[in-house]
Amino acid sequence: MVAPLSDADATIQSMPDASPAKWHLAHTTWFFETFVLRDHLEGYELFSQDWPFLFNSYYEAEGPRHTRAERGMLSRPSLAEVLDYREHVDAAMAPLFARPELADLIELGLNHEQQHQELLLTDIKHAFSRNPLGPIYAPRAGRTKPRREGGWRDHPGGIAHLGHAGNGFAFDNEGPQHRVLLEPFAMAEQLVTNGEWQDFIDDGGYRDAALWLSDGWSWVQQESRDAPLYWRDDEEFTLGGWRARDADAPVTHISHFEADAYASWAGHRLPTEFEWEALAQGEDRDGGVQLDDPAQADGSVHPHGSDSLFGDCWQWTRSAYLPYPRFKTAEGAVGEYNGKFMSGQAVLKGASCATPRGHSRASYRNFFYPHQRWQFTGLRLAKDL
């Protein structure tokens, strides 16, 4: 994934929410070195005594760390040195795979790295979008028009058993499984498209305060927002550079504020995370997009097909990111992974075109702050029955 990048490409940080590609490479390696090798391989010596300070993300239990907003200032170590670091840690990890007591921790590290694969792509896209030259990361990246089917998918309501049932890997925030009472509802078969979003713009959607949450209207005014991120005239920036915008492709890179305003304009609403999961159960057995080829990202139709609830883009829900009943954080530093972020954020469901295989599951809970939109975020409408 970093093969197309120069050292400079891998070093820049285009905004505080994003991280340099080089940092993603080192941080995911630091995770294995710190929580597996350092703590469980007798005699292991750190690759560099200074690097834990550089590549710790938010683990307070692991001590002080480099300021997140200044990760792009790390011209050293070089990309080549970071790649050497990864090879060193990979080699040191080899004898630990035979130790069953470490299997869960290693699996967590692998899934953590897969999350950063997606973040790496979205951060590269944002960085390249800020370059007036419009650099191309993957020349073959581009949208494939989804099969257009209208209509709604109904659910009768009732008591639903939601959350991860304990079979296979899941992050701690996906459980425990619990009961939720649902009223009858329906969700749209299709994601909202670029063309439909253009209708919202043309109808003055960004200028009508009645459509917006109070915080959202303040955001629109303060940031002068009038379109999704990466829109310019009739074009849209992709990992394949600037392309003509496809009216039939799902709209992406919108905030929760924008998604909620559009739903109000359309006369509907956003689904709750529980409604979304109840309809999606059973559709997630084949996993998500495999990113061996980065050209698959940024608009390729998901392997489930365009009529699936999964793929294309993460979908905002109206649910706050909160713990499920009986949720408990894990002991030690790894317990900081998800639980401490359960404040002020909204849940997204459904995976995106940049999501690695296996993370497209009904119970998966992605979460971002309502104003954030550099991820592949879109929406699917819901309504009461």
C-alpha angles and dihedrals in degrees: 000000000000095000093098092052129094121216088260092050090052094048105050122098113201097192139355093261091058128065131209116263088239090057092051090053093050097040095054088049091048088056091061094040093050106038100031113021101034094044101036111025111079114229096011114152122203116255087233129001090215100051100076087066090053100045107034106109111195107328104132091185089063093059135240121349143187114283111267095223090056100052088110089063091070100102085156134085093050124230089254091054091050090051089051088052090055092050091049093052093043091055092047091050094057099088092047096065090079093060108092094196088066097047096097093048093048091048090052089052092051093050090046089055091048089055089053091051087065093043090050091056095046092046092050089051092052093047093049091046089061092058113092089217091064096225119215117231098178115015094201095050113117144121126283112206111250122229105266114229121158128200137078138278110226128211122192095215125226134127112335127191104223136175129054113318095211101257110125129346123331135159116252093252091062093071170141100014111242143167124268127184111225127194116218110283145154135220127205117260091224137045118246109270135221090252093053090048090053088056088054090052094046090051091057097258094154091050101049111091091190090072097054137079110243094252089045094053090049089051092050091050098044095044097036092230118181105152142017119287114277095025117132120170103304094339136088128202114238136168083268091058127252112347136176107269114253109223092203096051120096114269111247141183097046127141126238087251091057094045092052092047092050091050090052091048090050092051094247137082144235117273121247116246088248093055091048093050094046091057094041098053109119096020096085103068096105098055128222139290118320108223100203085121112044090203086076089069129085104044110350111137113258117254089244088068131246093284092062124101087229131077139023094071144352111265123224117231129195090240123112115231101253136147120272119239111288093013113158129183118237120253120262131015094320087065086074090067101099115341099074092059094062095114132090097354134111129227123245125195138192111047126250140244087270097050116115121239116279096031092087098092132132094241096050112119117201116183139191139162114272095250097050119104111153090103121081093273126162139143146249118202125236135190140187121255 
